[in-house]
């Protein structure tokens, strides 16, 4: 959430997992762990860093992944998925 300047994505319910509790608003809900996530949400798009992706990995059915072809410095990476995935579309 910090990486998008704490601006919620428009027209969506934004569920923010954070150690720091924020103030819930009409489209922002703060939780501190996955057990607080309400089961009423059937389709969730996860935007996050390496730790957030690892938390949600057991629940993934589909991946909409954007690949950025650039070499950047850093020590965090998208987790490895050993499962076989079907690519539905690719755009360059």
N, C-alpha and C positions, 0 to 999 in steps of 0.2 A: 504494500500500500504506500509505503514511503517512496518507492521508486517511481510512482506515478503522481508524486507531489500531493498525496493525501486527497486526491480528487476522485470521488466515486465514479465508476463507469455509468454513463447515463442509461436510463430505462431498464435497469437491472437491480436486483437485490445484491448488494455487495456484502459478503460475509468475510470479515477481517479476523484472521487468527493472529493474536498478538499477546505478548507477555504484559504489555501495557494496555490496560482497559481504556477504551475510548467511550465516547458518548454515542449511544444508539440514535440514529435518525430514521427518517422514513425509508431510505434505501441503503443504510449502513447498519450492520449488526456486528458487534464485536464479540468474539469468543476467545477463550484462552486455550482450549484444547478441542480435539475432534469429538469427544463425547458430548459436548454442548451443542453440536450440530443437530438441528431438528430434522427428522426423517421426512418432513413434508416436501423437501426439495428433491425432485427425482433426477434432474439434470443439472450438474454443477460444472462450471468451467473454472479450472484452477489456474490462477496466475500467481506465481510465486518464485521463490528461490529453491535451491537444492533441497533444503530441509522440508519445505512445504510439499514439494513433489514426492519426496520419500514417504511422508505421512499418508498421502492420498494414493500411493501406488497400488495397495491391495484392492482398492475400490474402482480402478480404472477399467472401463469398457472400450472407450474410444480415445484416441489422442489426436488433437488438432494442433500440430506442432509447426512453428515457424522456424525455419533455419536461416540464420544470418551468416553469410559467407564472409567472414572477417576474422582476422587473428587479433585477439584481445588478451590482455594479461588478466589473470584471475585464478582463484583456487577453488571456485564452486562450479559444479557441472550438473547438467541434467542427468538424472540417474539412468543406469543401464536397465533396459527391459529385455529379459531373456526370451520372452514369448515371441511367437511369430505374429506379425501384424500385417494387415492388408492395407496398401496405400490406395485411397479412393481418388485423390487428385493431387496434382503437383503443378505449381505455377512458378515460372521464372521471370 
